[in-house]
Amino acid sequence: MTFLIRFLWALLFCIPECEGQVSVTQTPTVTAVRPGQTVSMSCKTNRDVGTSCYISGDQCLQWYKQQSGEAPKLLIYSAIYKHTGTQSRFSGSGSGSDFTLSISNVQAEDAGVYYCQSYHSGG
């Protein structure tokens, strides 16, 4: 009974705010490049995602890099802004439902798994 009450309480407060989930699709799933080359990764969402979510409180997109045995590290937030410590070789672009992470002059230490994530800023 307690679970049901908590669920209904959460649902009651979610209805005005919930817009449904945003799904993301990344391509390519695997890619190999040589040092010095430029690589781009695509992230598409099933509906429009904003680039100014801290102002508007909309859905936004961020990019993470994860290396083996480590937690994911934030690279890009609000689709286009570099997180503190992100090297200038990394850039985010795009709007609407089509986004890209590019890495120029790829280095060996750039090897890893890259994720895009849609999130709601709650602003």
Residue pairs with C-beta under 8 A, 6 or more apart in sequence:
19 59
22 45
22 46
22 47
22 49
22 59
22 118
23 45
23 46
24 43
24 44
24 45
24 46
24 61
24 116
24 117
24 118
25 43
25 44
25 45
26 41
26 42
26 43
26 114
26 115
26 116
27 41
27 42
27 44
28 41
28 42
31 39
31 41
33 39
33 106
34 106
35 106
35 107
35 108
36 105
36 106
37 105
37 106
38 102
38 103
38 104
38 105
38 106
39 102
39 103
39 106
40 100
40 101
40 102
40 103
41 100
41 101
41 102
41 114
41 116
42 98
42 99
42 100
43 61
43 63
43 94
43 98
43 99
43 100
43 101
43 116
44 97
44 98
44 99
45 59
45 61
45 97
45 99
45 118
46 97
47 59
47 97
48 59
48 96
48 97
49 58
49 59
49 60
49 61
49 79
49 96
49 97
49 99
49 118
50 56
50 58
50 59
50 60
50 78
50 79
51 60
51 61
51 78
51 79
51 80
51 95
52 58
52 78
53 59
53 60
53 78
53 119
53 120
53 121
53 123
54 60
54 78
54 121
54 123
55 123
56 121
56 123
57 120
57 121
57 122
57 123
58 120
58 121
58 123
59 118
59 119
59 120
60 77
60 78
60 79
60 118
60 119
60 120
60 121
61 78
61 79
61 92
61 94
61 99
61 116
61 117
61 118
61 119
62 74
62 75
62 76
62 77
62 78
62 79
62 116
62 117
62 119
63 74
63 75
63 76
63 92
63 101
63 114
63 115
63 116
63 117
64 72
64 73
64 74
64 75
64 114
64 115
64 116
64 117
65 72
65 73
65 75
65 110
65 112
65 113
65 114
65 115
66 72
66 73
66 112
66 113
66 114
66 115
67 111
67 112
67 113
68 112
72 115
74 83
74 86
75 82
75 83
75 86
75 90
75 92
75 101
75 114
76 82
76 83
76 86
76 90
76 91
76 92
76 101
77 83
79 92
79 93
79 94
79 95
79 99
80 91
80 92
80 93
80 94
81 92
82 88
82 90
82 91
82 92
89 103
89 104
89 105
89 106
89 107
89 110
90 101
90 102
90 103
91 101
91 102
91 104
92 99
92 100
92 101
92 102
93 99
93 100
93 102
94 100
99 116
101 114
101 116
103 110
